[in-house]
Structures are given as structure tokens and as C-alpha cells.
Amino acid sequence: MPIEPGIAATHEFEVEGRLLTDVGGTLDFSVLSTPGMIAMMERAASVLVNPLLPPGKATLGYEVCVKHVAAAPKGSRCSARARLDEIRDQRKLRFTVEVVTDDGRTIGVGTHERRIIDARGPATR
């Protein structure tokens, strides 16, 4: 399958461990943190395109523009969804991303951009 606008993927996850916050102790319970939500959005986008890249290439996120619109308590089952919307300069990928709970509540929405890079890193001397 080629990398082209319209392809999409979903990554299911449970709200637990490093994805949690109690907002510095201000809550009596734990919820999905904003950084945790963004990490799951980035993962969904990365996992979508990485198998389609040429050998020696990977993607690296460079922009995230999202809104965290609802709480997902510890133990919630969620899905991070990513859809490729645009390819610019044959290396810049723009995605629509969202996180929803298994009962359909929207937790976060936005866009995410990734750049295709050389996976071997910079040349060393």
C-alpha cells in the first residue's frame, strides 16, 4: 500500500501507568494526561506510515495542535485514530488525530505533522 492521503489507523490502549496524571495531586483520582494523549496520537500516526516507508527511512513528529476536551479516568479503554490528510514536499505528512473512549466519547482532537527522515541518523566521523 502506498503512502497517500486517506489512509488511516487506530491504536487501542488502556489508560494506565505512565499515561496517567492526578494533576499534581489536585485530583483524588487519576486521568489520561495531555502528554499521554498526545503520545498515543503520535504513535497511531507513526505506526500507520512506518511500514510503508522505504528501507532506511522513519518519521519524526514536529508539530502537534490538539485540544484535550474531556477526561478519561484510569482503566478506560480508548482508541487513538490517525488519518493522513496531506503530503507536502514528498516528506511532510499532516494527520488528523483523535482519541475516543470505547463508548464513543471524544477525549482529544487535532492535527499532527511528521517528517520523513533518514532512520540511520546524522553521519558520524
C-alpha positions as CSV (number, residue, x, y, z in Angstrom):
1,M,0.0,0.0,0.0
2,P,1.5,3.4,-0.9
3,I,1.6,6.4,1.4
4,E,-1.3,8.5,0.2
5,P,-3.9,10.8,1.8
6,G,-6.9,9.0,3.2
7,I,-5.1,6.1,4.8
8,A,-5.9,5.6,8.5
9,A,-5.1,3.6,11.5
10,T,-6.4,3.1,15.1
11,H,-4.3,2.2,18.1
12,E,-6.2,0.9,21.1
13,F,-4.9,1.4,24.6
14,E,-5.8,1.3,28.3
15,V,-5.4,4.5,30.4
16,E,-2.8,3.3,32.9
17,G,0.8,3.7,34.1
18,R,2.8,6.5,32.5
19,L,-0.3,7.8,30.7
20,L,-1.8,8.9,34.0
21,T,-1.8,12.2,36.0
22,D,-3.6,13.4,39.1
23,V,-2.7,16.9,38.1
24,G,0.0,17.4,40.7
25,G,-2.1,15.9,43.5
26,T,-5.1,18.2,42.9
27,L,-7.4,15.3,42.0
28,D,-8.4,12.4,44.2
29,F,-8.2,10.1,41.1
30,S,-6.0,9.7,38.0
31,V,-6.9,10.5,34.4
32,L,-5.3,10.4,31.0
33,S,-2.7,13.2,30.9
34,T,-2.4,15.5,28.0
35,P,1.1,14.4,27.2
36,G,-0.1,10.8,27.4
37,M,-2.9,11.5,25.0
38,I,-0.5,13.2,22.6
39,A,1.9,10.3,22.8
40,M,-0.9,7.9,21.7
41,M,-1.9,10.2,18.9
42,E,1.7,10.3,17.7
43,R,2.0,6.5,18.0
44,A,-1.1,6.0,15.8
45,A,0.3,8.3,13.1
46,S,3.8,6.7,13.2
47,V,2.5,3.1,13.2
48,L,0.3,4.0,10.2
49,V,3.1,5.1,7.9
50,N,6.3,3.4,9.1
51,P,5.6,0.0,7.4
52,L,5.0,1.9,4.1
53,L,8.3,3.8,4.1
54,P,11.4,2.8,2.0
55,P,14.1,1.0,3.9
56,G,16.3,3.2,6.0
57,K,13.5,5.8,6.5
58,A,11.4,6.7,9.5
59,T,9.2,9.6,10.6
60,L,9.7,12.2,13.3
61,G,6.9,14.3,14.8
62,Y,7.5,18.1,14.6
63,E,4.1,19.7,15.2
64,V,1.1,18.9,17.4
65,C,-2.0,21.1,17.6
66,V,-4.7,19.4,19.7
67,K,-7.4,20.1,22.2
68,H,-7.9,17.8,25.3
69,V,-11.7,18.2,25.6
70,A,-12.7,15.5,28.2
71,A,-11.3,13.3,30.9
72,A,-10.6,9.6,30.6
73,P,-10.3,8.0,34.0
74,K,-7.7,5.3,34.9
75,G,-8.7,2.0,33.4
76,S,-10.6,3.5,30.5
77,R,-10.3,1.7,27.1
78,C,-9.5,4.3,24.4
79,S,-8.6,4.4,20.7
80,A,-6.2,6.8,19.1
81,R,-7.0,7.4,15.5
82,A,-4.8,8.9,12.8
83,R,-5.7,9.8,9.2
84,L,-3.2,11.0,6.7
85,D,-4.6,14.2,5.1
86,E,-1.8,15.7,3.2
87,I,1.7,15.1,1.9
88,R,3.9,18.2,1.2
89,D,7.4,18.2,-0.4
90,Q,7.3,14.4,-0.6
91,R,8.4,14.3,3.1
92,K,6.0,16.3,5.3
93,L,2.9,14.4,6.5
94,R,-0.1,16.0,8.0
95,F,-2.6,13.9,10.0
96,T,-6.0,14.4,11.7
97,V,-5.8,12.7,15.1
98,E,-8.3,12.0,17.8
99,V,-8.7,9.9,21.0
100,V,-12.1,8.4,21.8
101,T,-13.2,6.1,24.6
102,D,-14.7,2.7,23.8
103,D,-18.1,4.1,24.5
104,G,-17.6,6.8,21.9
105,R,-16.8,9.9,24.0
106,T,-14.3,12.2,22.4
107,I,-11.3,12.9,24.6
108,G,-9.0,14.8,22.2
109,V,-8.9,16.1,18.6
110,G,-6.5,17.9,16.4
111,T,-3.7,17.7,13.9
112,H,-0.2,16.3,13.9
113,E,2.7,16.6,11.5
114,R,5.6,14.3,10.9
115,R,8.6,14.5,8.6
116,I,10.2,11.6,6.7
117,I,13.8,11.3,7.8
118,D,16.8,9.1,7.4
119,A,16.5,6.5,10.1
120,R,20.2,6.0,10.4
121,G,20.7,9.4,11.9
122,P,23.3,12.0,11.1
123,A,26.6,10.9,9.7
124,T,29.4,10.4,12.3
125,R,33.1,10.9,11.7
